Amino acid sequence: MENTPLFWVGFNAFVLVLLLLDLLVFNRKAHVVRMREALGWSAFWIVLSLGFNYLVYRWQGETAALEFLTGYLIEKSLSVDNLFVFLLIFTYFKVPQQYQHKILFWGIIGALVLRAAFILAGAALLAKFHFLLYVLGAFLVYTGVKMATSGGEPEIDPDNNPVVKFLSRHLPITNRLHEGKFFVRQNGTLFATPLLVVLVMVETTDVVFAADSIPAILAISRDTFIVYTSNVFALLGLRALYFALEGLMRLFHYLHYGLSLILIFIGAKLLVADLAHIPMGVSLGVVGLILGGSIVLSLLFPKKEQPPVPTEEH
C-alpha cells in the first residue's frame, strides 16, 4: 500500500476520535465493566476491524487484505498472553474493578505510540539489510520453542522491574488509591498513587510482548501501514476482550502452545522465503487452523484442577 501522509493522518485522526469518545463519553465515570457491556464492545471492535479490512481489500486488493487479516489475527491471539499478565498485575496490586478500565485505556495509548516506533524502525532495518530476515526468522522460531517449553504460566515481579524501581526512587508514592487518580498533591508535595505503578507495570509488560508480536507481523507484511493498522485495531479491542474473557482465559490452556506453533511457522516461512514462496492465503489458513484447533482442544480436554495440598492435623 502506498504510504502517503494522508493515509497516516486520516487513520490516526480516526483512532483519536474513537479514543476521545471512549474516554469522555462512554466511560467518563469509573465503573465495573460487566460481561454484557464487554461483549458488546468486543463485537463493536471486531466488526470495525473487519470493516477496515474490507476497505483495504477495495483499495489495494486481495493480498493486502489478507496481510491485514493475518496480522490482526496474530496480534489478537498473542494479546491473550497480555491479558493473563494484566490479570496477574491487577490481582497483585488489588486494583478495584472500576479502575481497571482506566489503566488499560492509558496503557493502550502508550502501547500505540511504542508500537508505531517499533514498526517504523523494524521495517526500515529490514528494507536496508536483507540478511536481517534470516535473523528475524530464527528469532521467531526460538521464541516459539521457548514459549512452548515455558509451561505457559506468566509471572510478574514488580520488585525487580527496573522502571518501577526507578519510579519509586525518584517519586514519593502513597499507599492509597485516591479515587482512581495517578497523582495527588499533599502538603505541597506531588505524590504518585499505586495506580501509576500499575500503569507503569502494564506499559513495560507490553514492551516485552511487543518484542514477539511486532517481528511476527513484520514477517507477514513489510507494508508499515498494514502492520501498524492491524496492530492498532487489535490493541483497541484489547480492553473489551480482557473484561469479556476475564473469567474464561484460563480455560484456553492449549492456546499457549498454538501461539508457539504460529511463531515457529512464521519464522520457518521467513527462513525459506528465498527458496519457496508460501502464498498469503495459505499462511492465513494455517494461522486460523492452529488457533481454532488449540481452542477446540482446550474445550474438549479441560485443564485438571490441582488437588489441594493436605495439611497436617495437630
Contacts in CASP RR format, 6 or more apart in sequence:
PFRMAT RR
TARGET T0000
AUTHOR 0000-0000-0000
METHOD contacts of the structure
MODEL  1
MENTPLFWVGFNAFVLVLLLLDLLVFNRKAHVVRMREALGWSAFWIVLSL
GFNYLVYRWQGETAALEFLTGYLIEKSLSVDNLFVFLLIFTYFKVPQQYQ
HKILFWGIIGALVLRAAFILAGAALLAKFHFLLYVLGAFLVYTGVKMATS
GGEPEIDPDNNPVVKFLSRHLPITNRLHEGKFFVRQNGTLFATPLLVVLV
MVETTDVVFAADSIPAILAISRDTFIVYTSNVFALLGLRALYFALEGLMR
LFHYLHYGLSLILIFIGAKLLVADLAHIPMGVSLGVVGLILGGSIVLSLL
FPKKEQPPVPTEEH
1 7 0 8 1.000
1 56 0 8 1.000
1 59 0 8 1.000
1 60 0 8 1.000
1 64 0 8 1.000
1 223 0 8 1.000
1 225 0 8 1.000
1 226 0 8 1.000
3 223 0 8 1.000
3 224 0 8 1.000
3 225 0 8 1.000
7 225 0 8 1.000
8 225 0 8 1.000
11 225 0 8 1.000
11 229 0 8 1.000
11 232 0 8 1.000
15 112 0 8 1.000
15 232 0 8 1.000
15 236 0 8 1.000
18 236 0 8 1.000
19 105 0 8 1.000
19 109 0 8 1.000
22 105 0 8 1.000
23 105 0 8 1.000
27 101 0 8 1.000
27 102 0 8 1.000
27 105 0 8 1.000
30 98 0 8 1.000
30 99 0 8 1.000
30 101 0 8 1.000
30 102 0 8 1.000
30 180 0 8 1.000
31 98 0 8 1.000
31 101 0 8 1.000
32 97 0 8 1.000
32 98 0 8 1.000
33 97 0 8 1.000
33 100 0 8 1.000
33 101 0 8 1.000
33 240 0 8 1.000
33 243 0 8 1.000
34 243 0 8 1.000
35 243 0 8 1.000
35 244 0 8 1.000
37 243 0 8 1.000
38 240 0 8 1.000
38 241 0 8 1.000
38 242 0 8 1.000
38 243 0 8 1.000
38 244 0 8 1.000
39 240 0 8 1.000
39 244 0 8 1.000
40 240 0 8 1.000
41 237 0 8 1.000
41 239 0 8 1.000
41 240 0 8 1.000
41 244 0 8 1.000
42 237 0 8 1.000
42 240 0 8 1.000
42 241 0 8 1.000
42 244 0 8 1.000
44 240 0 8 1.000
45 233 0 8 1.000
45 236 0 8 1.000
45 237 0 8 1.000
45 240 0 8 1.000
46 237 0 8 1.000
48 233 0 8 1.000
48 236 0 8 1.000
49 72 0 8 1.000
49 233 0 8 1.000
49 234 0 8 1.000
52 68 0 8 1.000
52 229 0 8 1.000
52 233 0 8 1.000
53 65 0 8 1.000
53 68 0 8 1.000
53 69 0 8 1.000
53 72 0 8 1.000
54 65 0 8 1.000
56 64 0 8 1.000
56 65 0 8 1.000
56 68 0 8 1.000
56 226 0 8 1.000
56 229 0 8 1.000
57 64 0 8 1.000
57 65 0 8 1.000
63 280 0 8 1.000
64 221 0 8 1.000
64 223 0 8 1.000
64 226 0 8 1.000
66 280 0 8 1.000
66 281 0 8 1.000
66 283 0 8 1.000
66 284 0 8 1.000
67 220 0 8 1.000
67 221 0 8 1.000
67 223 0 8 1.000
67 226 0 8 1.000
67 230 0 8 1.000
67 280 0 8 1.000
68 221 0 8 1.000
68 226 0 8 1.000
68 229 0 8 1.000
68 230 0 8 1.000
69 230 0 8 1.000
69 284 0 8 1.000
70 220 0 8 1.000
70 221 0 8 1.000
70 280 0 8 1.000
70 281 0 8 1.000
70 283 0 8 1.000
70 284 0 8 1.000
70 287 0 8 1.000
71 216 0 8 1.000
71 217 0 8 1.000
71 220 0 8 1.000
71 221 0 8 1.000
71 226 0 8 1.000
71 227 0 8 1.000
71 230 0 8 1.000
71 234 0 8 1.000
72 230 0 8 1.000
72 233 0 8 1.000
72 234 0 8 1.000
73 284 0 8 1.000
73 287 0 8 1.000
73 288 0 8 1.000
73 291 0 8 1.000
74 213 0 8 1.000
74 216 0 8 1.000
74 217 0 8 1.000
74 220 0 8 1.000
74 262 0 8 1.000
74 266 0 8 1.000
74 287 0 8 1.000
75 213 0 8 1.000
75 216 0 8 1.000
75 217 0 8 1.000
75 230 0 8 1.000
75 231 0 8 1.000
75 234 0 8 1.000
75 235 0 8 1.000
76 234 0 8 1.000
76 241 0 8 1.000
77 255 0 8 1.000
77 259 0 8 1.000
77 262 0 8 1.000
77 287 0 8 1.000
77 291 0 8 1.000
78 209 0 8 1.000
78 212 0 8 1.000
78 213 0 8 1.000
78 216 0 8 1.000
78 259 0 8 1.000
79 209 0 8 1.000
79 213 0 8 1.000
79 234 0 8 1.000
79 235 0 8 1.000
79 238 0 8 1.000
79 241 0 8 1.000
80 245 0 8 1.000
80 249 0 8 1.000
80 252 0 8 1.000
80 255 0 8 1.000
80 259 0 8 1.000
81 154 0 8 1.000
81 209 0 8 1.000
81 256 0 8 1.000
81 259 0 8 1.000
82 205 0 8 1.000
82 206 0 8 1.000
82 209 0 8 1.000
82 238 0 8 1.000
83 238 0 8 1.000
83 241 0 8 1.000
83 242 0 8 1.000
83 245 0 8 1.000
83 246 0 8 1.000
83 249 0 8 1.000
84 154 0 8 1.000
84 249 0 8 1.000
85 154 0 8 1.000
85 156 0 8 1.000
85 205 0 8 1.000
85 209 0 8 1.000
86 104 0 8 1.000
86 202 0 8 1.000
86 205 0 8 1.000
86 242 0 8 1.000
87 242 0 8 1.000
87 246 0 8 1.000
87 249 0 8 1.000
88 154 0 8 1.000
88 155 0 8 1.000
88 156 0 8 1.000
89 95 0 8 1.000
89 156 0 8 1.000
89 198 0 8 1.000
89 201 0 8 1.000
89 202 0 8 1.000
89 205 0 8 1.000
90 100 0 8 1.000
90 103 0 8 1.000
90 198 0 8 1.000
92 156 0 8 1.000
92 158 0 8 1.000
93 158 0 8 1.000
93 194 0 8 1.000
93 197 0 8 1.000
93 198 0 8 1.000
93 201 0 8 1.000
95 103 0 8 1.000
95 194 0 8 1.000
95 195 0 8 1.000
95 198 0 8 1.000
96 177 0 8 1.000
99 177 0 8 1.000
99 180 0 8 1.000
99 195 0 8 1.000
100 242 0 8 1.000
100 243 0 8 1.000
101 239 0 8 1.000
101 243 0 8 1.000
102 180 0 8 1.000
102 195 0 8 1.000
103 195 0 8 1.000
103 198 0 8 1.000
103 199 0 8 1.000
103 202 0 8 1.000
104 202 0 8 1.000
104 238 0 8 1.000
104 239 0 8 1.000
104 242 0 8 1.000
105 239 0 8 1.000
106 199 0 8 1.000
107 199 0 8 1.000
107 202 0 8 1.000
107 203 0 8 1.000
107 206 0 8 1.000
108 235 0 8 1.000
108 236 0 8 1.000
108 238 0 8 1.000
108 239 0 8 1.000
110 203 0 8 1.000
110 206 0 8 1.000
111 203 0 8 1.000
111 206 0 8 1.000
111 210 0 8 1.000
111 235 0 8 1.000
112 231 0 8 1.000
112 232 0 8 1.000
112 235 0 8 1.000
114 203 0 8 1.000
114 206 0 8 1.000
114 207 0 8 1.000
114 210 0 8 1.000
115 210 0 8 1.000
115 214 0 8 1.000
115 228 0 8 1.000
115 231 0 8 1.000
115 232 0 8 1.000
115 235 0 8 1.000
116 228 0 8 1.000
118 210 0 8 1.000
118 214 0 8 1.000
119 214 0 8 1.000
119 217 0 8 1.000
119 218 0 8 1.000
119 224 0 8 1.000
119 227 0 8 1.000
119 228 0 8 1.000
119 231 0 8 1.000
120 224 0 8 1.000
122 214 0 8 1.000
122 218 0 8 1.000
123 218 0 8 1.000
123 222 0 8 1.000
123 224 0 8 1.000
123 227 0 8 1.000
125 132 0 8 1.000
126 132 0 8 1.000
126 133 0 8 1.000
126 136 0 8 1.000
126 218 0 8 1.000
126 222 0 8 1.000
127 222 0 8 1.000
133 270 0 8 1.000
133 273 0 8 1.000
134 270 0 8 1.000
134 271 0 8 1.000
136 215 0 8 1.000
136 218 0 8 1.000
136 219 0 8 1.000
136 267 0 8 1.000
136 270 0 8 1.000
137 215 0 8 1.000
137 219 0 8 1.000
137 266 0 8 1.000
137 267 0 8 1.000
137 268 0 8 1.000
137 270 0 8 1.000
137 271 0 8 1.000
138 267 0 8 1.000
138 271 0 8 1.000
139 215 0 8 1.000
139 267 0 8 1.000
140 215 0 8 1.000
140 216 0 8 1.000
140 219 0 8 1.000
140 263 0 8 1.000
140 264 0 8 1.000
140 266 0 8 1.000
140 267 0 8 1.000
140 270 0 8 1.000
141 263 0 8 1.000
141 264 0 8 1.000
141 267 0 8 1.000
141 268 0 8 1.000
141 271 0 8 1.000
143 212 0 8 1.000
143 263 0 8 1.000
144 259 0 8 1.000
144 260 0 8 1.000
144 261 0 8 1.000
144 263 0 8 1.000
144 264 0 8 1.000
145 260 0 8 1.000
145 264 0 8 1.000
147 212 0 8 1.000
147 256 0 8 1.000
147 259 0 8 1.000
147 260 0 8 1.000
147 263 0 8 1.000
148 256 0 8 1.000
148 257 0 8 1.000
148 260 0 8 1.000
148 261 0 8 1.000
151 256 0 8 1.000
152 256 0 8 1.000
156 201 0 8 1.000
156 205 0 8 1.000
158 164 0 8 1.000
158 197 0 8 1.000
158 201 0 8 1.000
159 165 0 8 1.000
161 200 0 8 1.000
161 201 0 8 1.000
161 204 0 8 1.000
163 200 0 8 1.000
163 203 0 8 1.000
163 204 0 8 1.000
164 197 0 8 1.000
164 200 0 8 1.000
164 201 0 8 1.000
164 204 0 8 1.000
167 173 0 8 1.000
167 192 0 8 1.000
167 196 0 8 1.000
167 197 0 8 1.000
167 200 0 8 1.000
168 197 0 8 1.000
171 190 0 8 1.000
171 191 0 8 1.000
171 192 0 8 1.000
172 189 0 8 1.000
172 190 0 8 1.000
172 191 0 8 1.000
172 192 0 8 1.000
173 191 0 8 1.000
173 192 0 8 1.000
173 193 0 8 1.000
173 194 0 8 1.000
173 196 0 8 1.000
173 197 0 8 1.000
174 184 0 8 1.000
174 186 0 8 1.000
174 191 0 8 1.000
174 192 0 8 1.000
174 193 0 8 1.000
174 194 0 8 1.000
175 194 0 8 1.000
176 193 0 8 1.000
176 194 0 8 1.000
177 193 0 8 1.000
177 194 0 8 1.000
177 195 0 8 1.000
178 184 0 8 1.000
178 193 0 8 1.000
180 193 0 8 1.000
180 195 0 8 1.000
181 193 0 8 1.000
181 195 0 8 1.000
182 192 0 8 1.000
182 193 0 8 1.000
182 195 0 8 1.000
182 196 0 8 1.000
182 199 0 8 1.000
183 190 0 8 1.000
183 191 0 8 1.000
183 192 0 8 1.000
183 193 0 8 1.000
183 196 0 8 1.000
184 190 0 8 1.000
184 191 0 8 1.000
184 193 0 8 1.000
185 191 0 8 1.000
212 263 0 8 1.000
213 231 0 8 1.000
214 227 0 8 1.000
214 231 0 8 1.000
216 262 0 8 1.000
216 263 0 8 1.000
216 266 0 8 1.000
217 227 0 8 1.000
217 230 0 8 1.000
217 231 0 8 1.000
218 227 0 8 1.000
219 266 0 8 1.000
219 267 0 8 1.000
219 269 0 8 1.000
219 270 0 8 1.000
220 227 0 8 1.000
220 266 0 8 1.000
220 280 0 8 1.000
220 283 0 8 1.000
221 227 0 8 1.000
250 303 0 8 1.000
251 298 0 8 1.000
251 299 0 8 1.000
251 302 0 8 1.000
251 303 0 8 1.000
252 294 0 8 1.000
252 295 0 8 1.000
252 298 0 8 1.000
253 298 0 8 1.000
253 302 0 8 1.000
253 303 0 8 1.000
254 293 0 8 1.000
254 294 0 8 1.000
254 295 0 8 1.000
254 297 0 8 1.000
254 298 0 8 1.000
254 301 0 8 1.000
255 291 0 8 1.000
255 294 0 8 1.000
255 295 0 8 1.000
255 298 0 8 1.000
257 294 0 8 1.000
258 290 0 8 1.000
258 291 0 8 1.000
258 293 0 8 1.000
258 294 0 8 1.000
259 294 0 8 1.000
261 290 0 8 1.000
262 286 0 8 1.000
262 287 0 8 1.000
262 290 0 8 1.000
262 291 0 8 1.000
265 283 0 8 1.000
265 286 0 8 1.000
265 287 0 8 1.000
265 290 0 8 1.000
266 283 0 8 1.000
269 278 0 8 1.000
269 283 0 8 1.000
272 278 0 8 1.000
END
